Amino acid sequence: MSNSTLQRADGCSVFFSLIVATVLVFAFFILRQCLPTEELSPVDNRVINERTKKVAAYRSEEGNFTKAIDRANAEMNSSLESVMRDIVTEYSSDKASDSDESNGTGTEGGGK
């Protein structure tokens, strides 16, 4: 059967685990420094011109997209505004006709 007593970590095993972890971390950084790194190629004028063209194309495309979005929003807002004005006008005319009937001899006035 298995031993049911508590297994406790003693100080030596924890200390050695920390030492091993520290050595592994330092070995990783030392190995990174020792391995040759890939040299970056110098940027020439051709690459700079290509990047400039790509940035200019992106900016013009972004400007056209922004203008299209603004145009669509303006159209939706103007159509929404006209619909809301029609509703307000219709509601105002209904309110005015209701108040004219209530002031007259209609049954809503409650007079005898």
C-alpha positions in Angstrom: 0.0 0.0 0.0 1.0 3.6 -0.3 2.5 5.6 2.5 0.0 8.0 3.9 2.4 10.3 5.7 2.8 13.8 4.5 5.6 14.4 2.0 7.3 17.6 2.9 9.8 19.5 0.8 13.0 20.0 2.7 15.1 23.2 2.3 17.8 21.6 0.2 15.5 20.5 -2.7 14.0 23.9 -2.9 17.4 25.6 -2.8 18.8 23.3 -5.5 15.7 23.9 -7.7 16.2 27.6 -7.5 19.9 27.2 -8.4 19.0 25.0 -11.4 16.4 27.5 -12.6 18.9 30.4 -12.2 21.6 28.5 -14.2 19.1 27.7 -17.0 18.0 31.4 -17.3 21.6 32.6 -17.4 22.5 29.8 -19.9 19.6 31.0 -22.2 20.8 34.6 -22.2 24.5 33.6 -22.7 23.5 31.3 -25.6 21.5 34.1 -27.2 24.6 36.4 -27.0 26.9 33.7 -28.5 24.8 32.7 -31.5 25.3 34.9 -34.6 22.5 37.2 -35.3 21.2 37.9 -38.8 22.6 41.1 -40.2 20.0 43.6 -41.3 20.4 44.7 -44.8 20.7 48.4 -45.4 17.7 50.2 -46.8 18.3 51.6 -50.2 16.4 54.3 -52.1 14.3 51.7 -54.0 12.9 50.3 -50.8 12.2 53.8 -49.4 10.4 54.8 -52.7 8.3 51.6 -52.5 7.4 52.3 -48.9 6.5 55.9 -49.7 4.2 54.8 -52.6 2.5 52.2 -50.4 1.9 54.8 -47.7 0.5 57.3 -50.2 -1.8 54.7 -51.7 -3.0 53.8 -48.3 -3.7 57.4 -47.3 -5.6 58.1 -50.5 -7.6 55.0 -50.1 -8.3 55.9 -46.4 -9.4 59.4 -47.5 -11.8 58.0 -50.1 -13.2 55.5 -47.6 -13.7 58.2 -45.0 -15.5 60.5 -47.6 -17.8 57.6 -48.6 -18.7 56.9 -45.0 -19.3 60.6 -44.3 -21.5 60.8 -47.4 -23.5 57.8 -46.4 -24.0 59.1 -42.9 -25.1 62.5 -44.2 -27.6 60.9 -46.5 -29.0 58.7 -43.7 -29.1 61.6 -41.3 -30.9 63.9 -43.8 -33.5 61.2 -44.6 -34.0 60.5 -40.9 -34.3 64.2 -40.3 -37.0 64.6 -43.0 -38.9 61.6 -41.6 -38.8 63.0 -38.1 -40.0 66.4 -39.4 -42.9 64.8 -41.2 -43.8 62.9 -38.0 -43.6 66.1 -35.9 -45.7 68.0 -38.5 -48.3 65.2 -38.6 -48.4 65.0 -34.8 -48.7 68.7 -34.4 -51.6 68.8 -36.9 -53.3 65.9 -35.1 -52.9 67.7 -31.8 -54.3 70.9 -33.2 -57.4 69.2 -34.6 -57.9 67.3 -31.3 -57.8 70.6 -29.3 -60.2 72.3 -31.8 -62.7 69.5 -31.2 -62.3 69.5 -27.5 -63.0 73.3 -27.3 -66.1 73.0 -29.5 -69.4 71.2 -28.9 -67.9 67.8 -29.0 -68.6 65.1 -26.4 -65.1 65.2 -25.1 -65.6 68.6 -23.4 -67.8 67.1 -20.7 -70.3 70.0 -20.8 -74.1 69.5 -20.4 
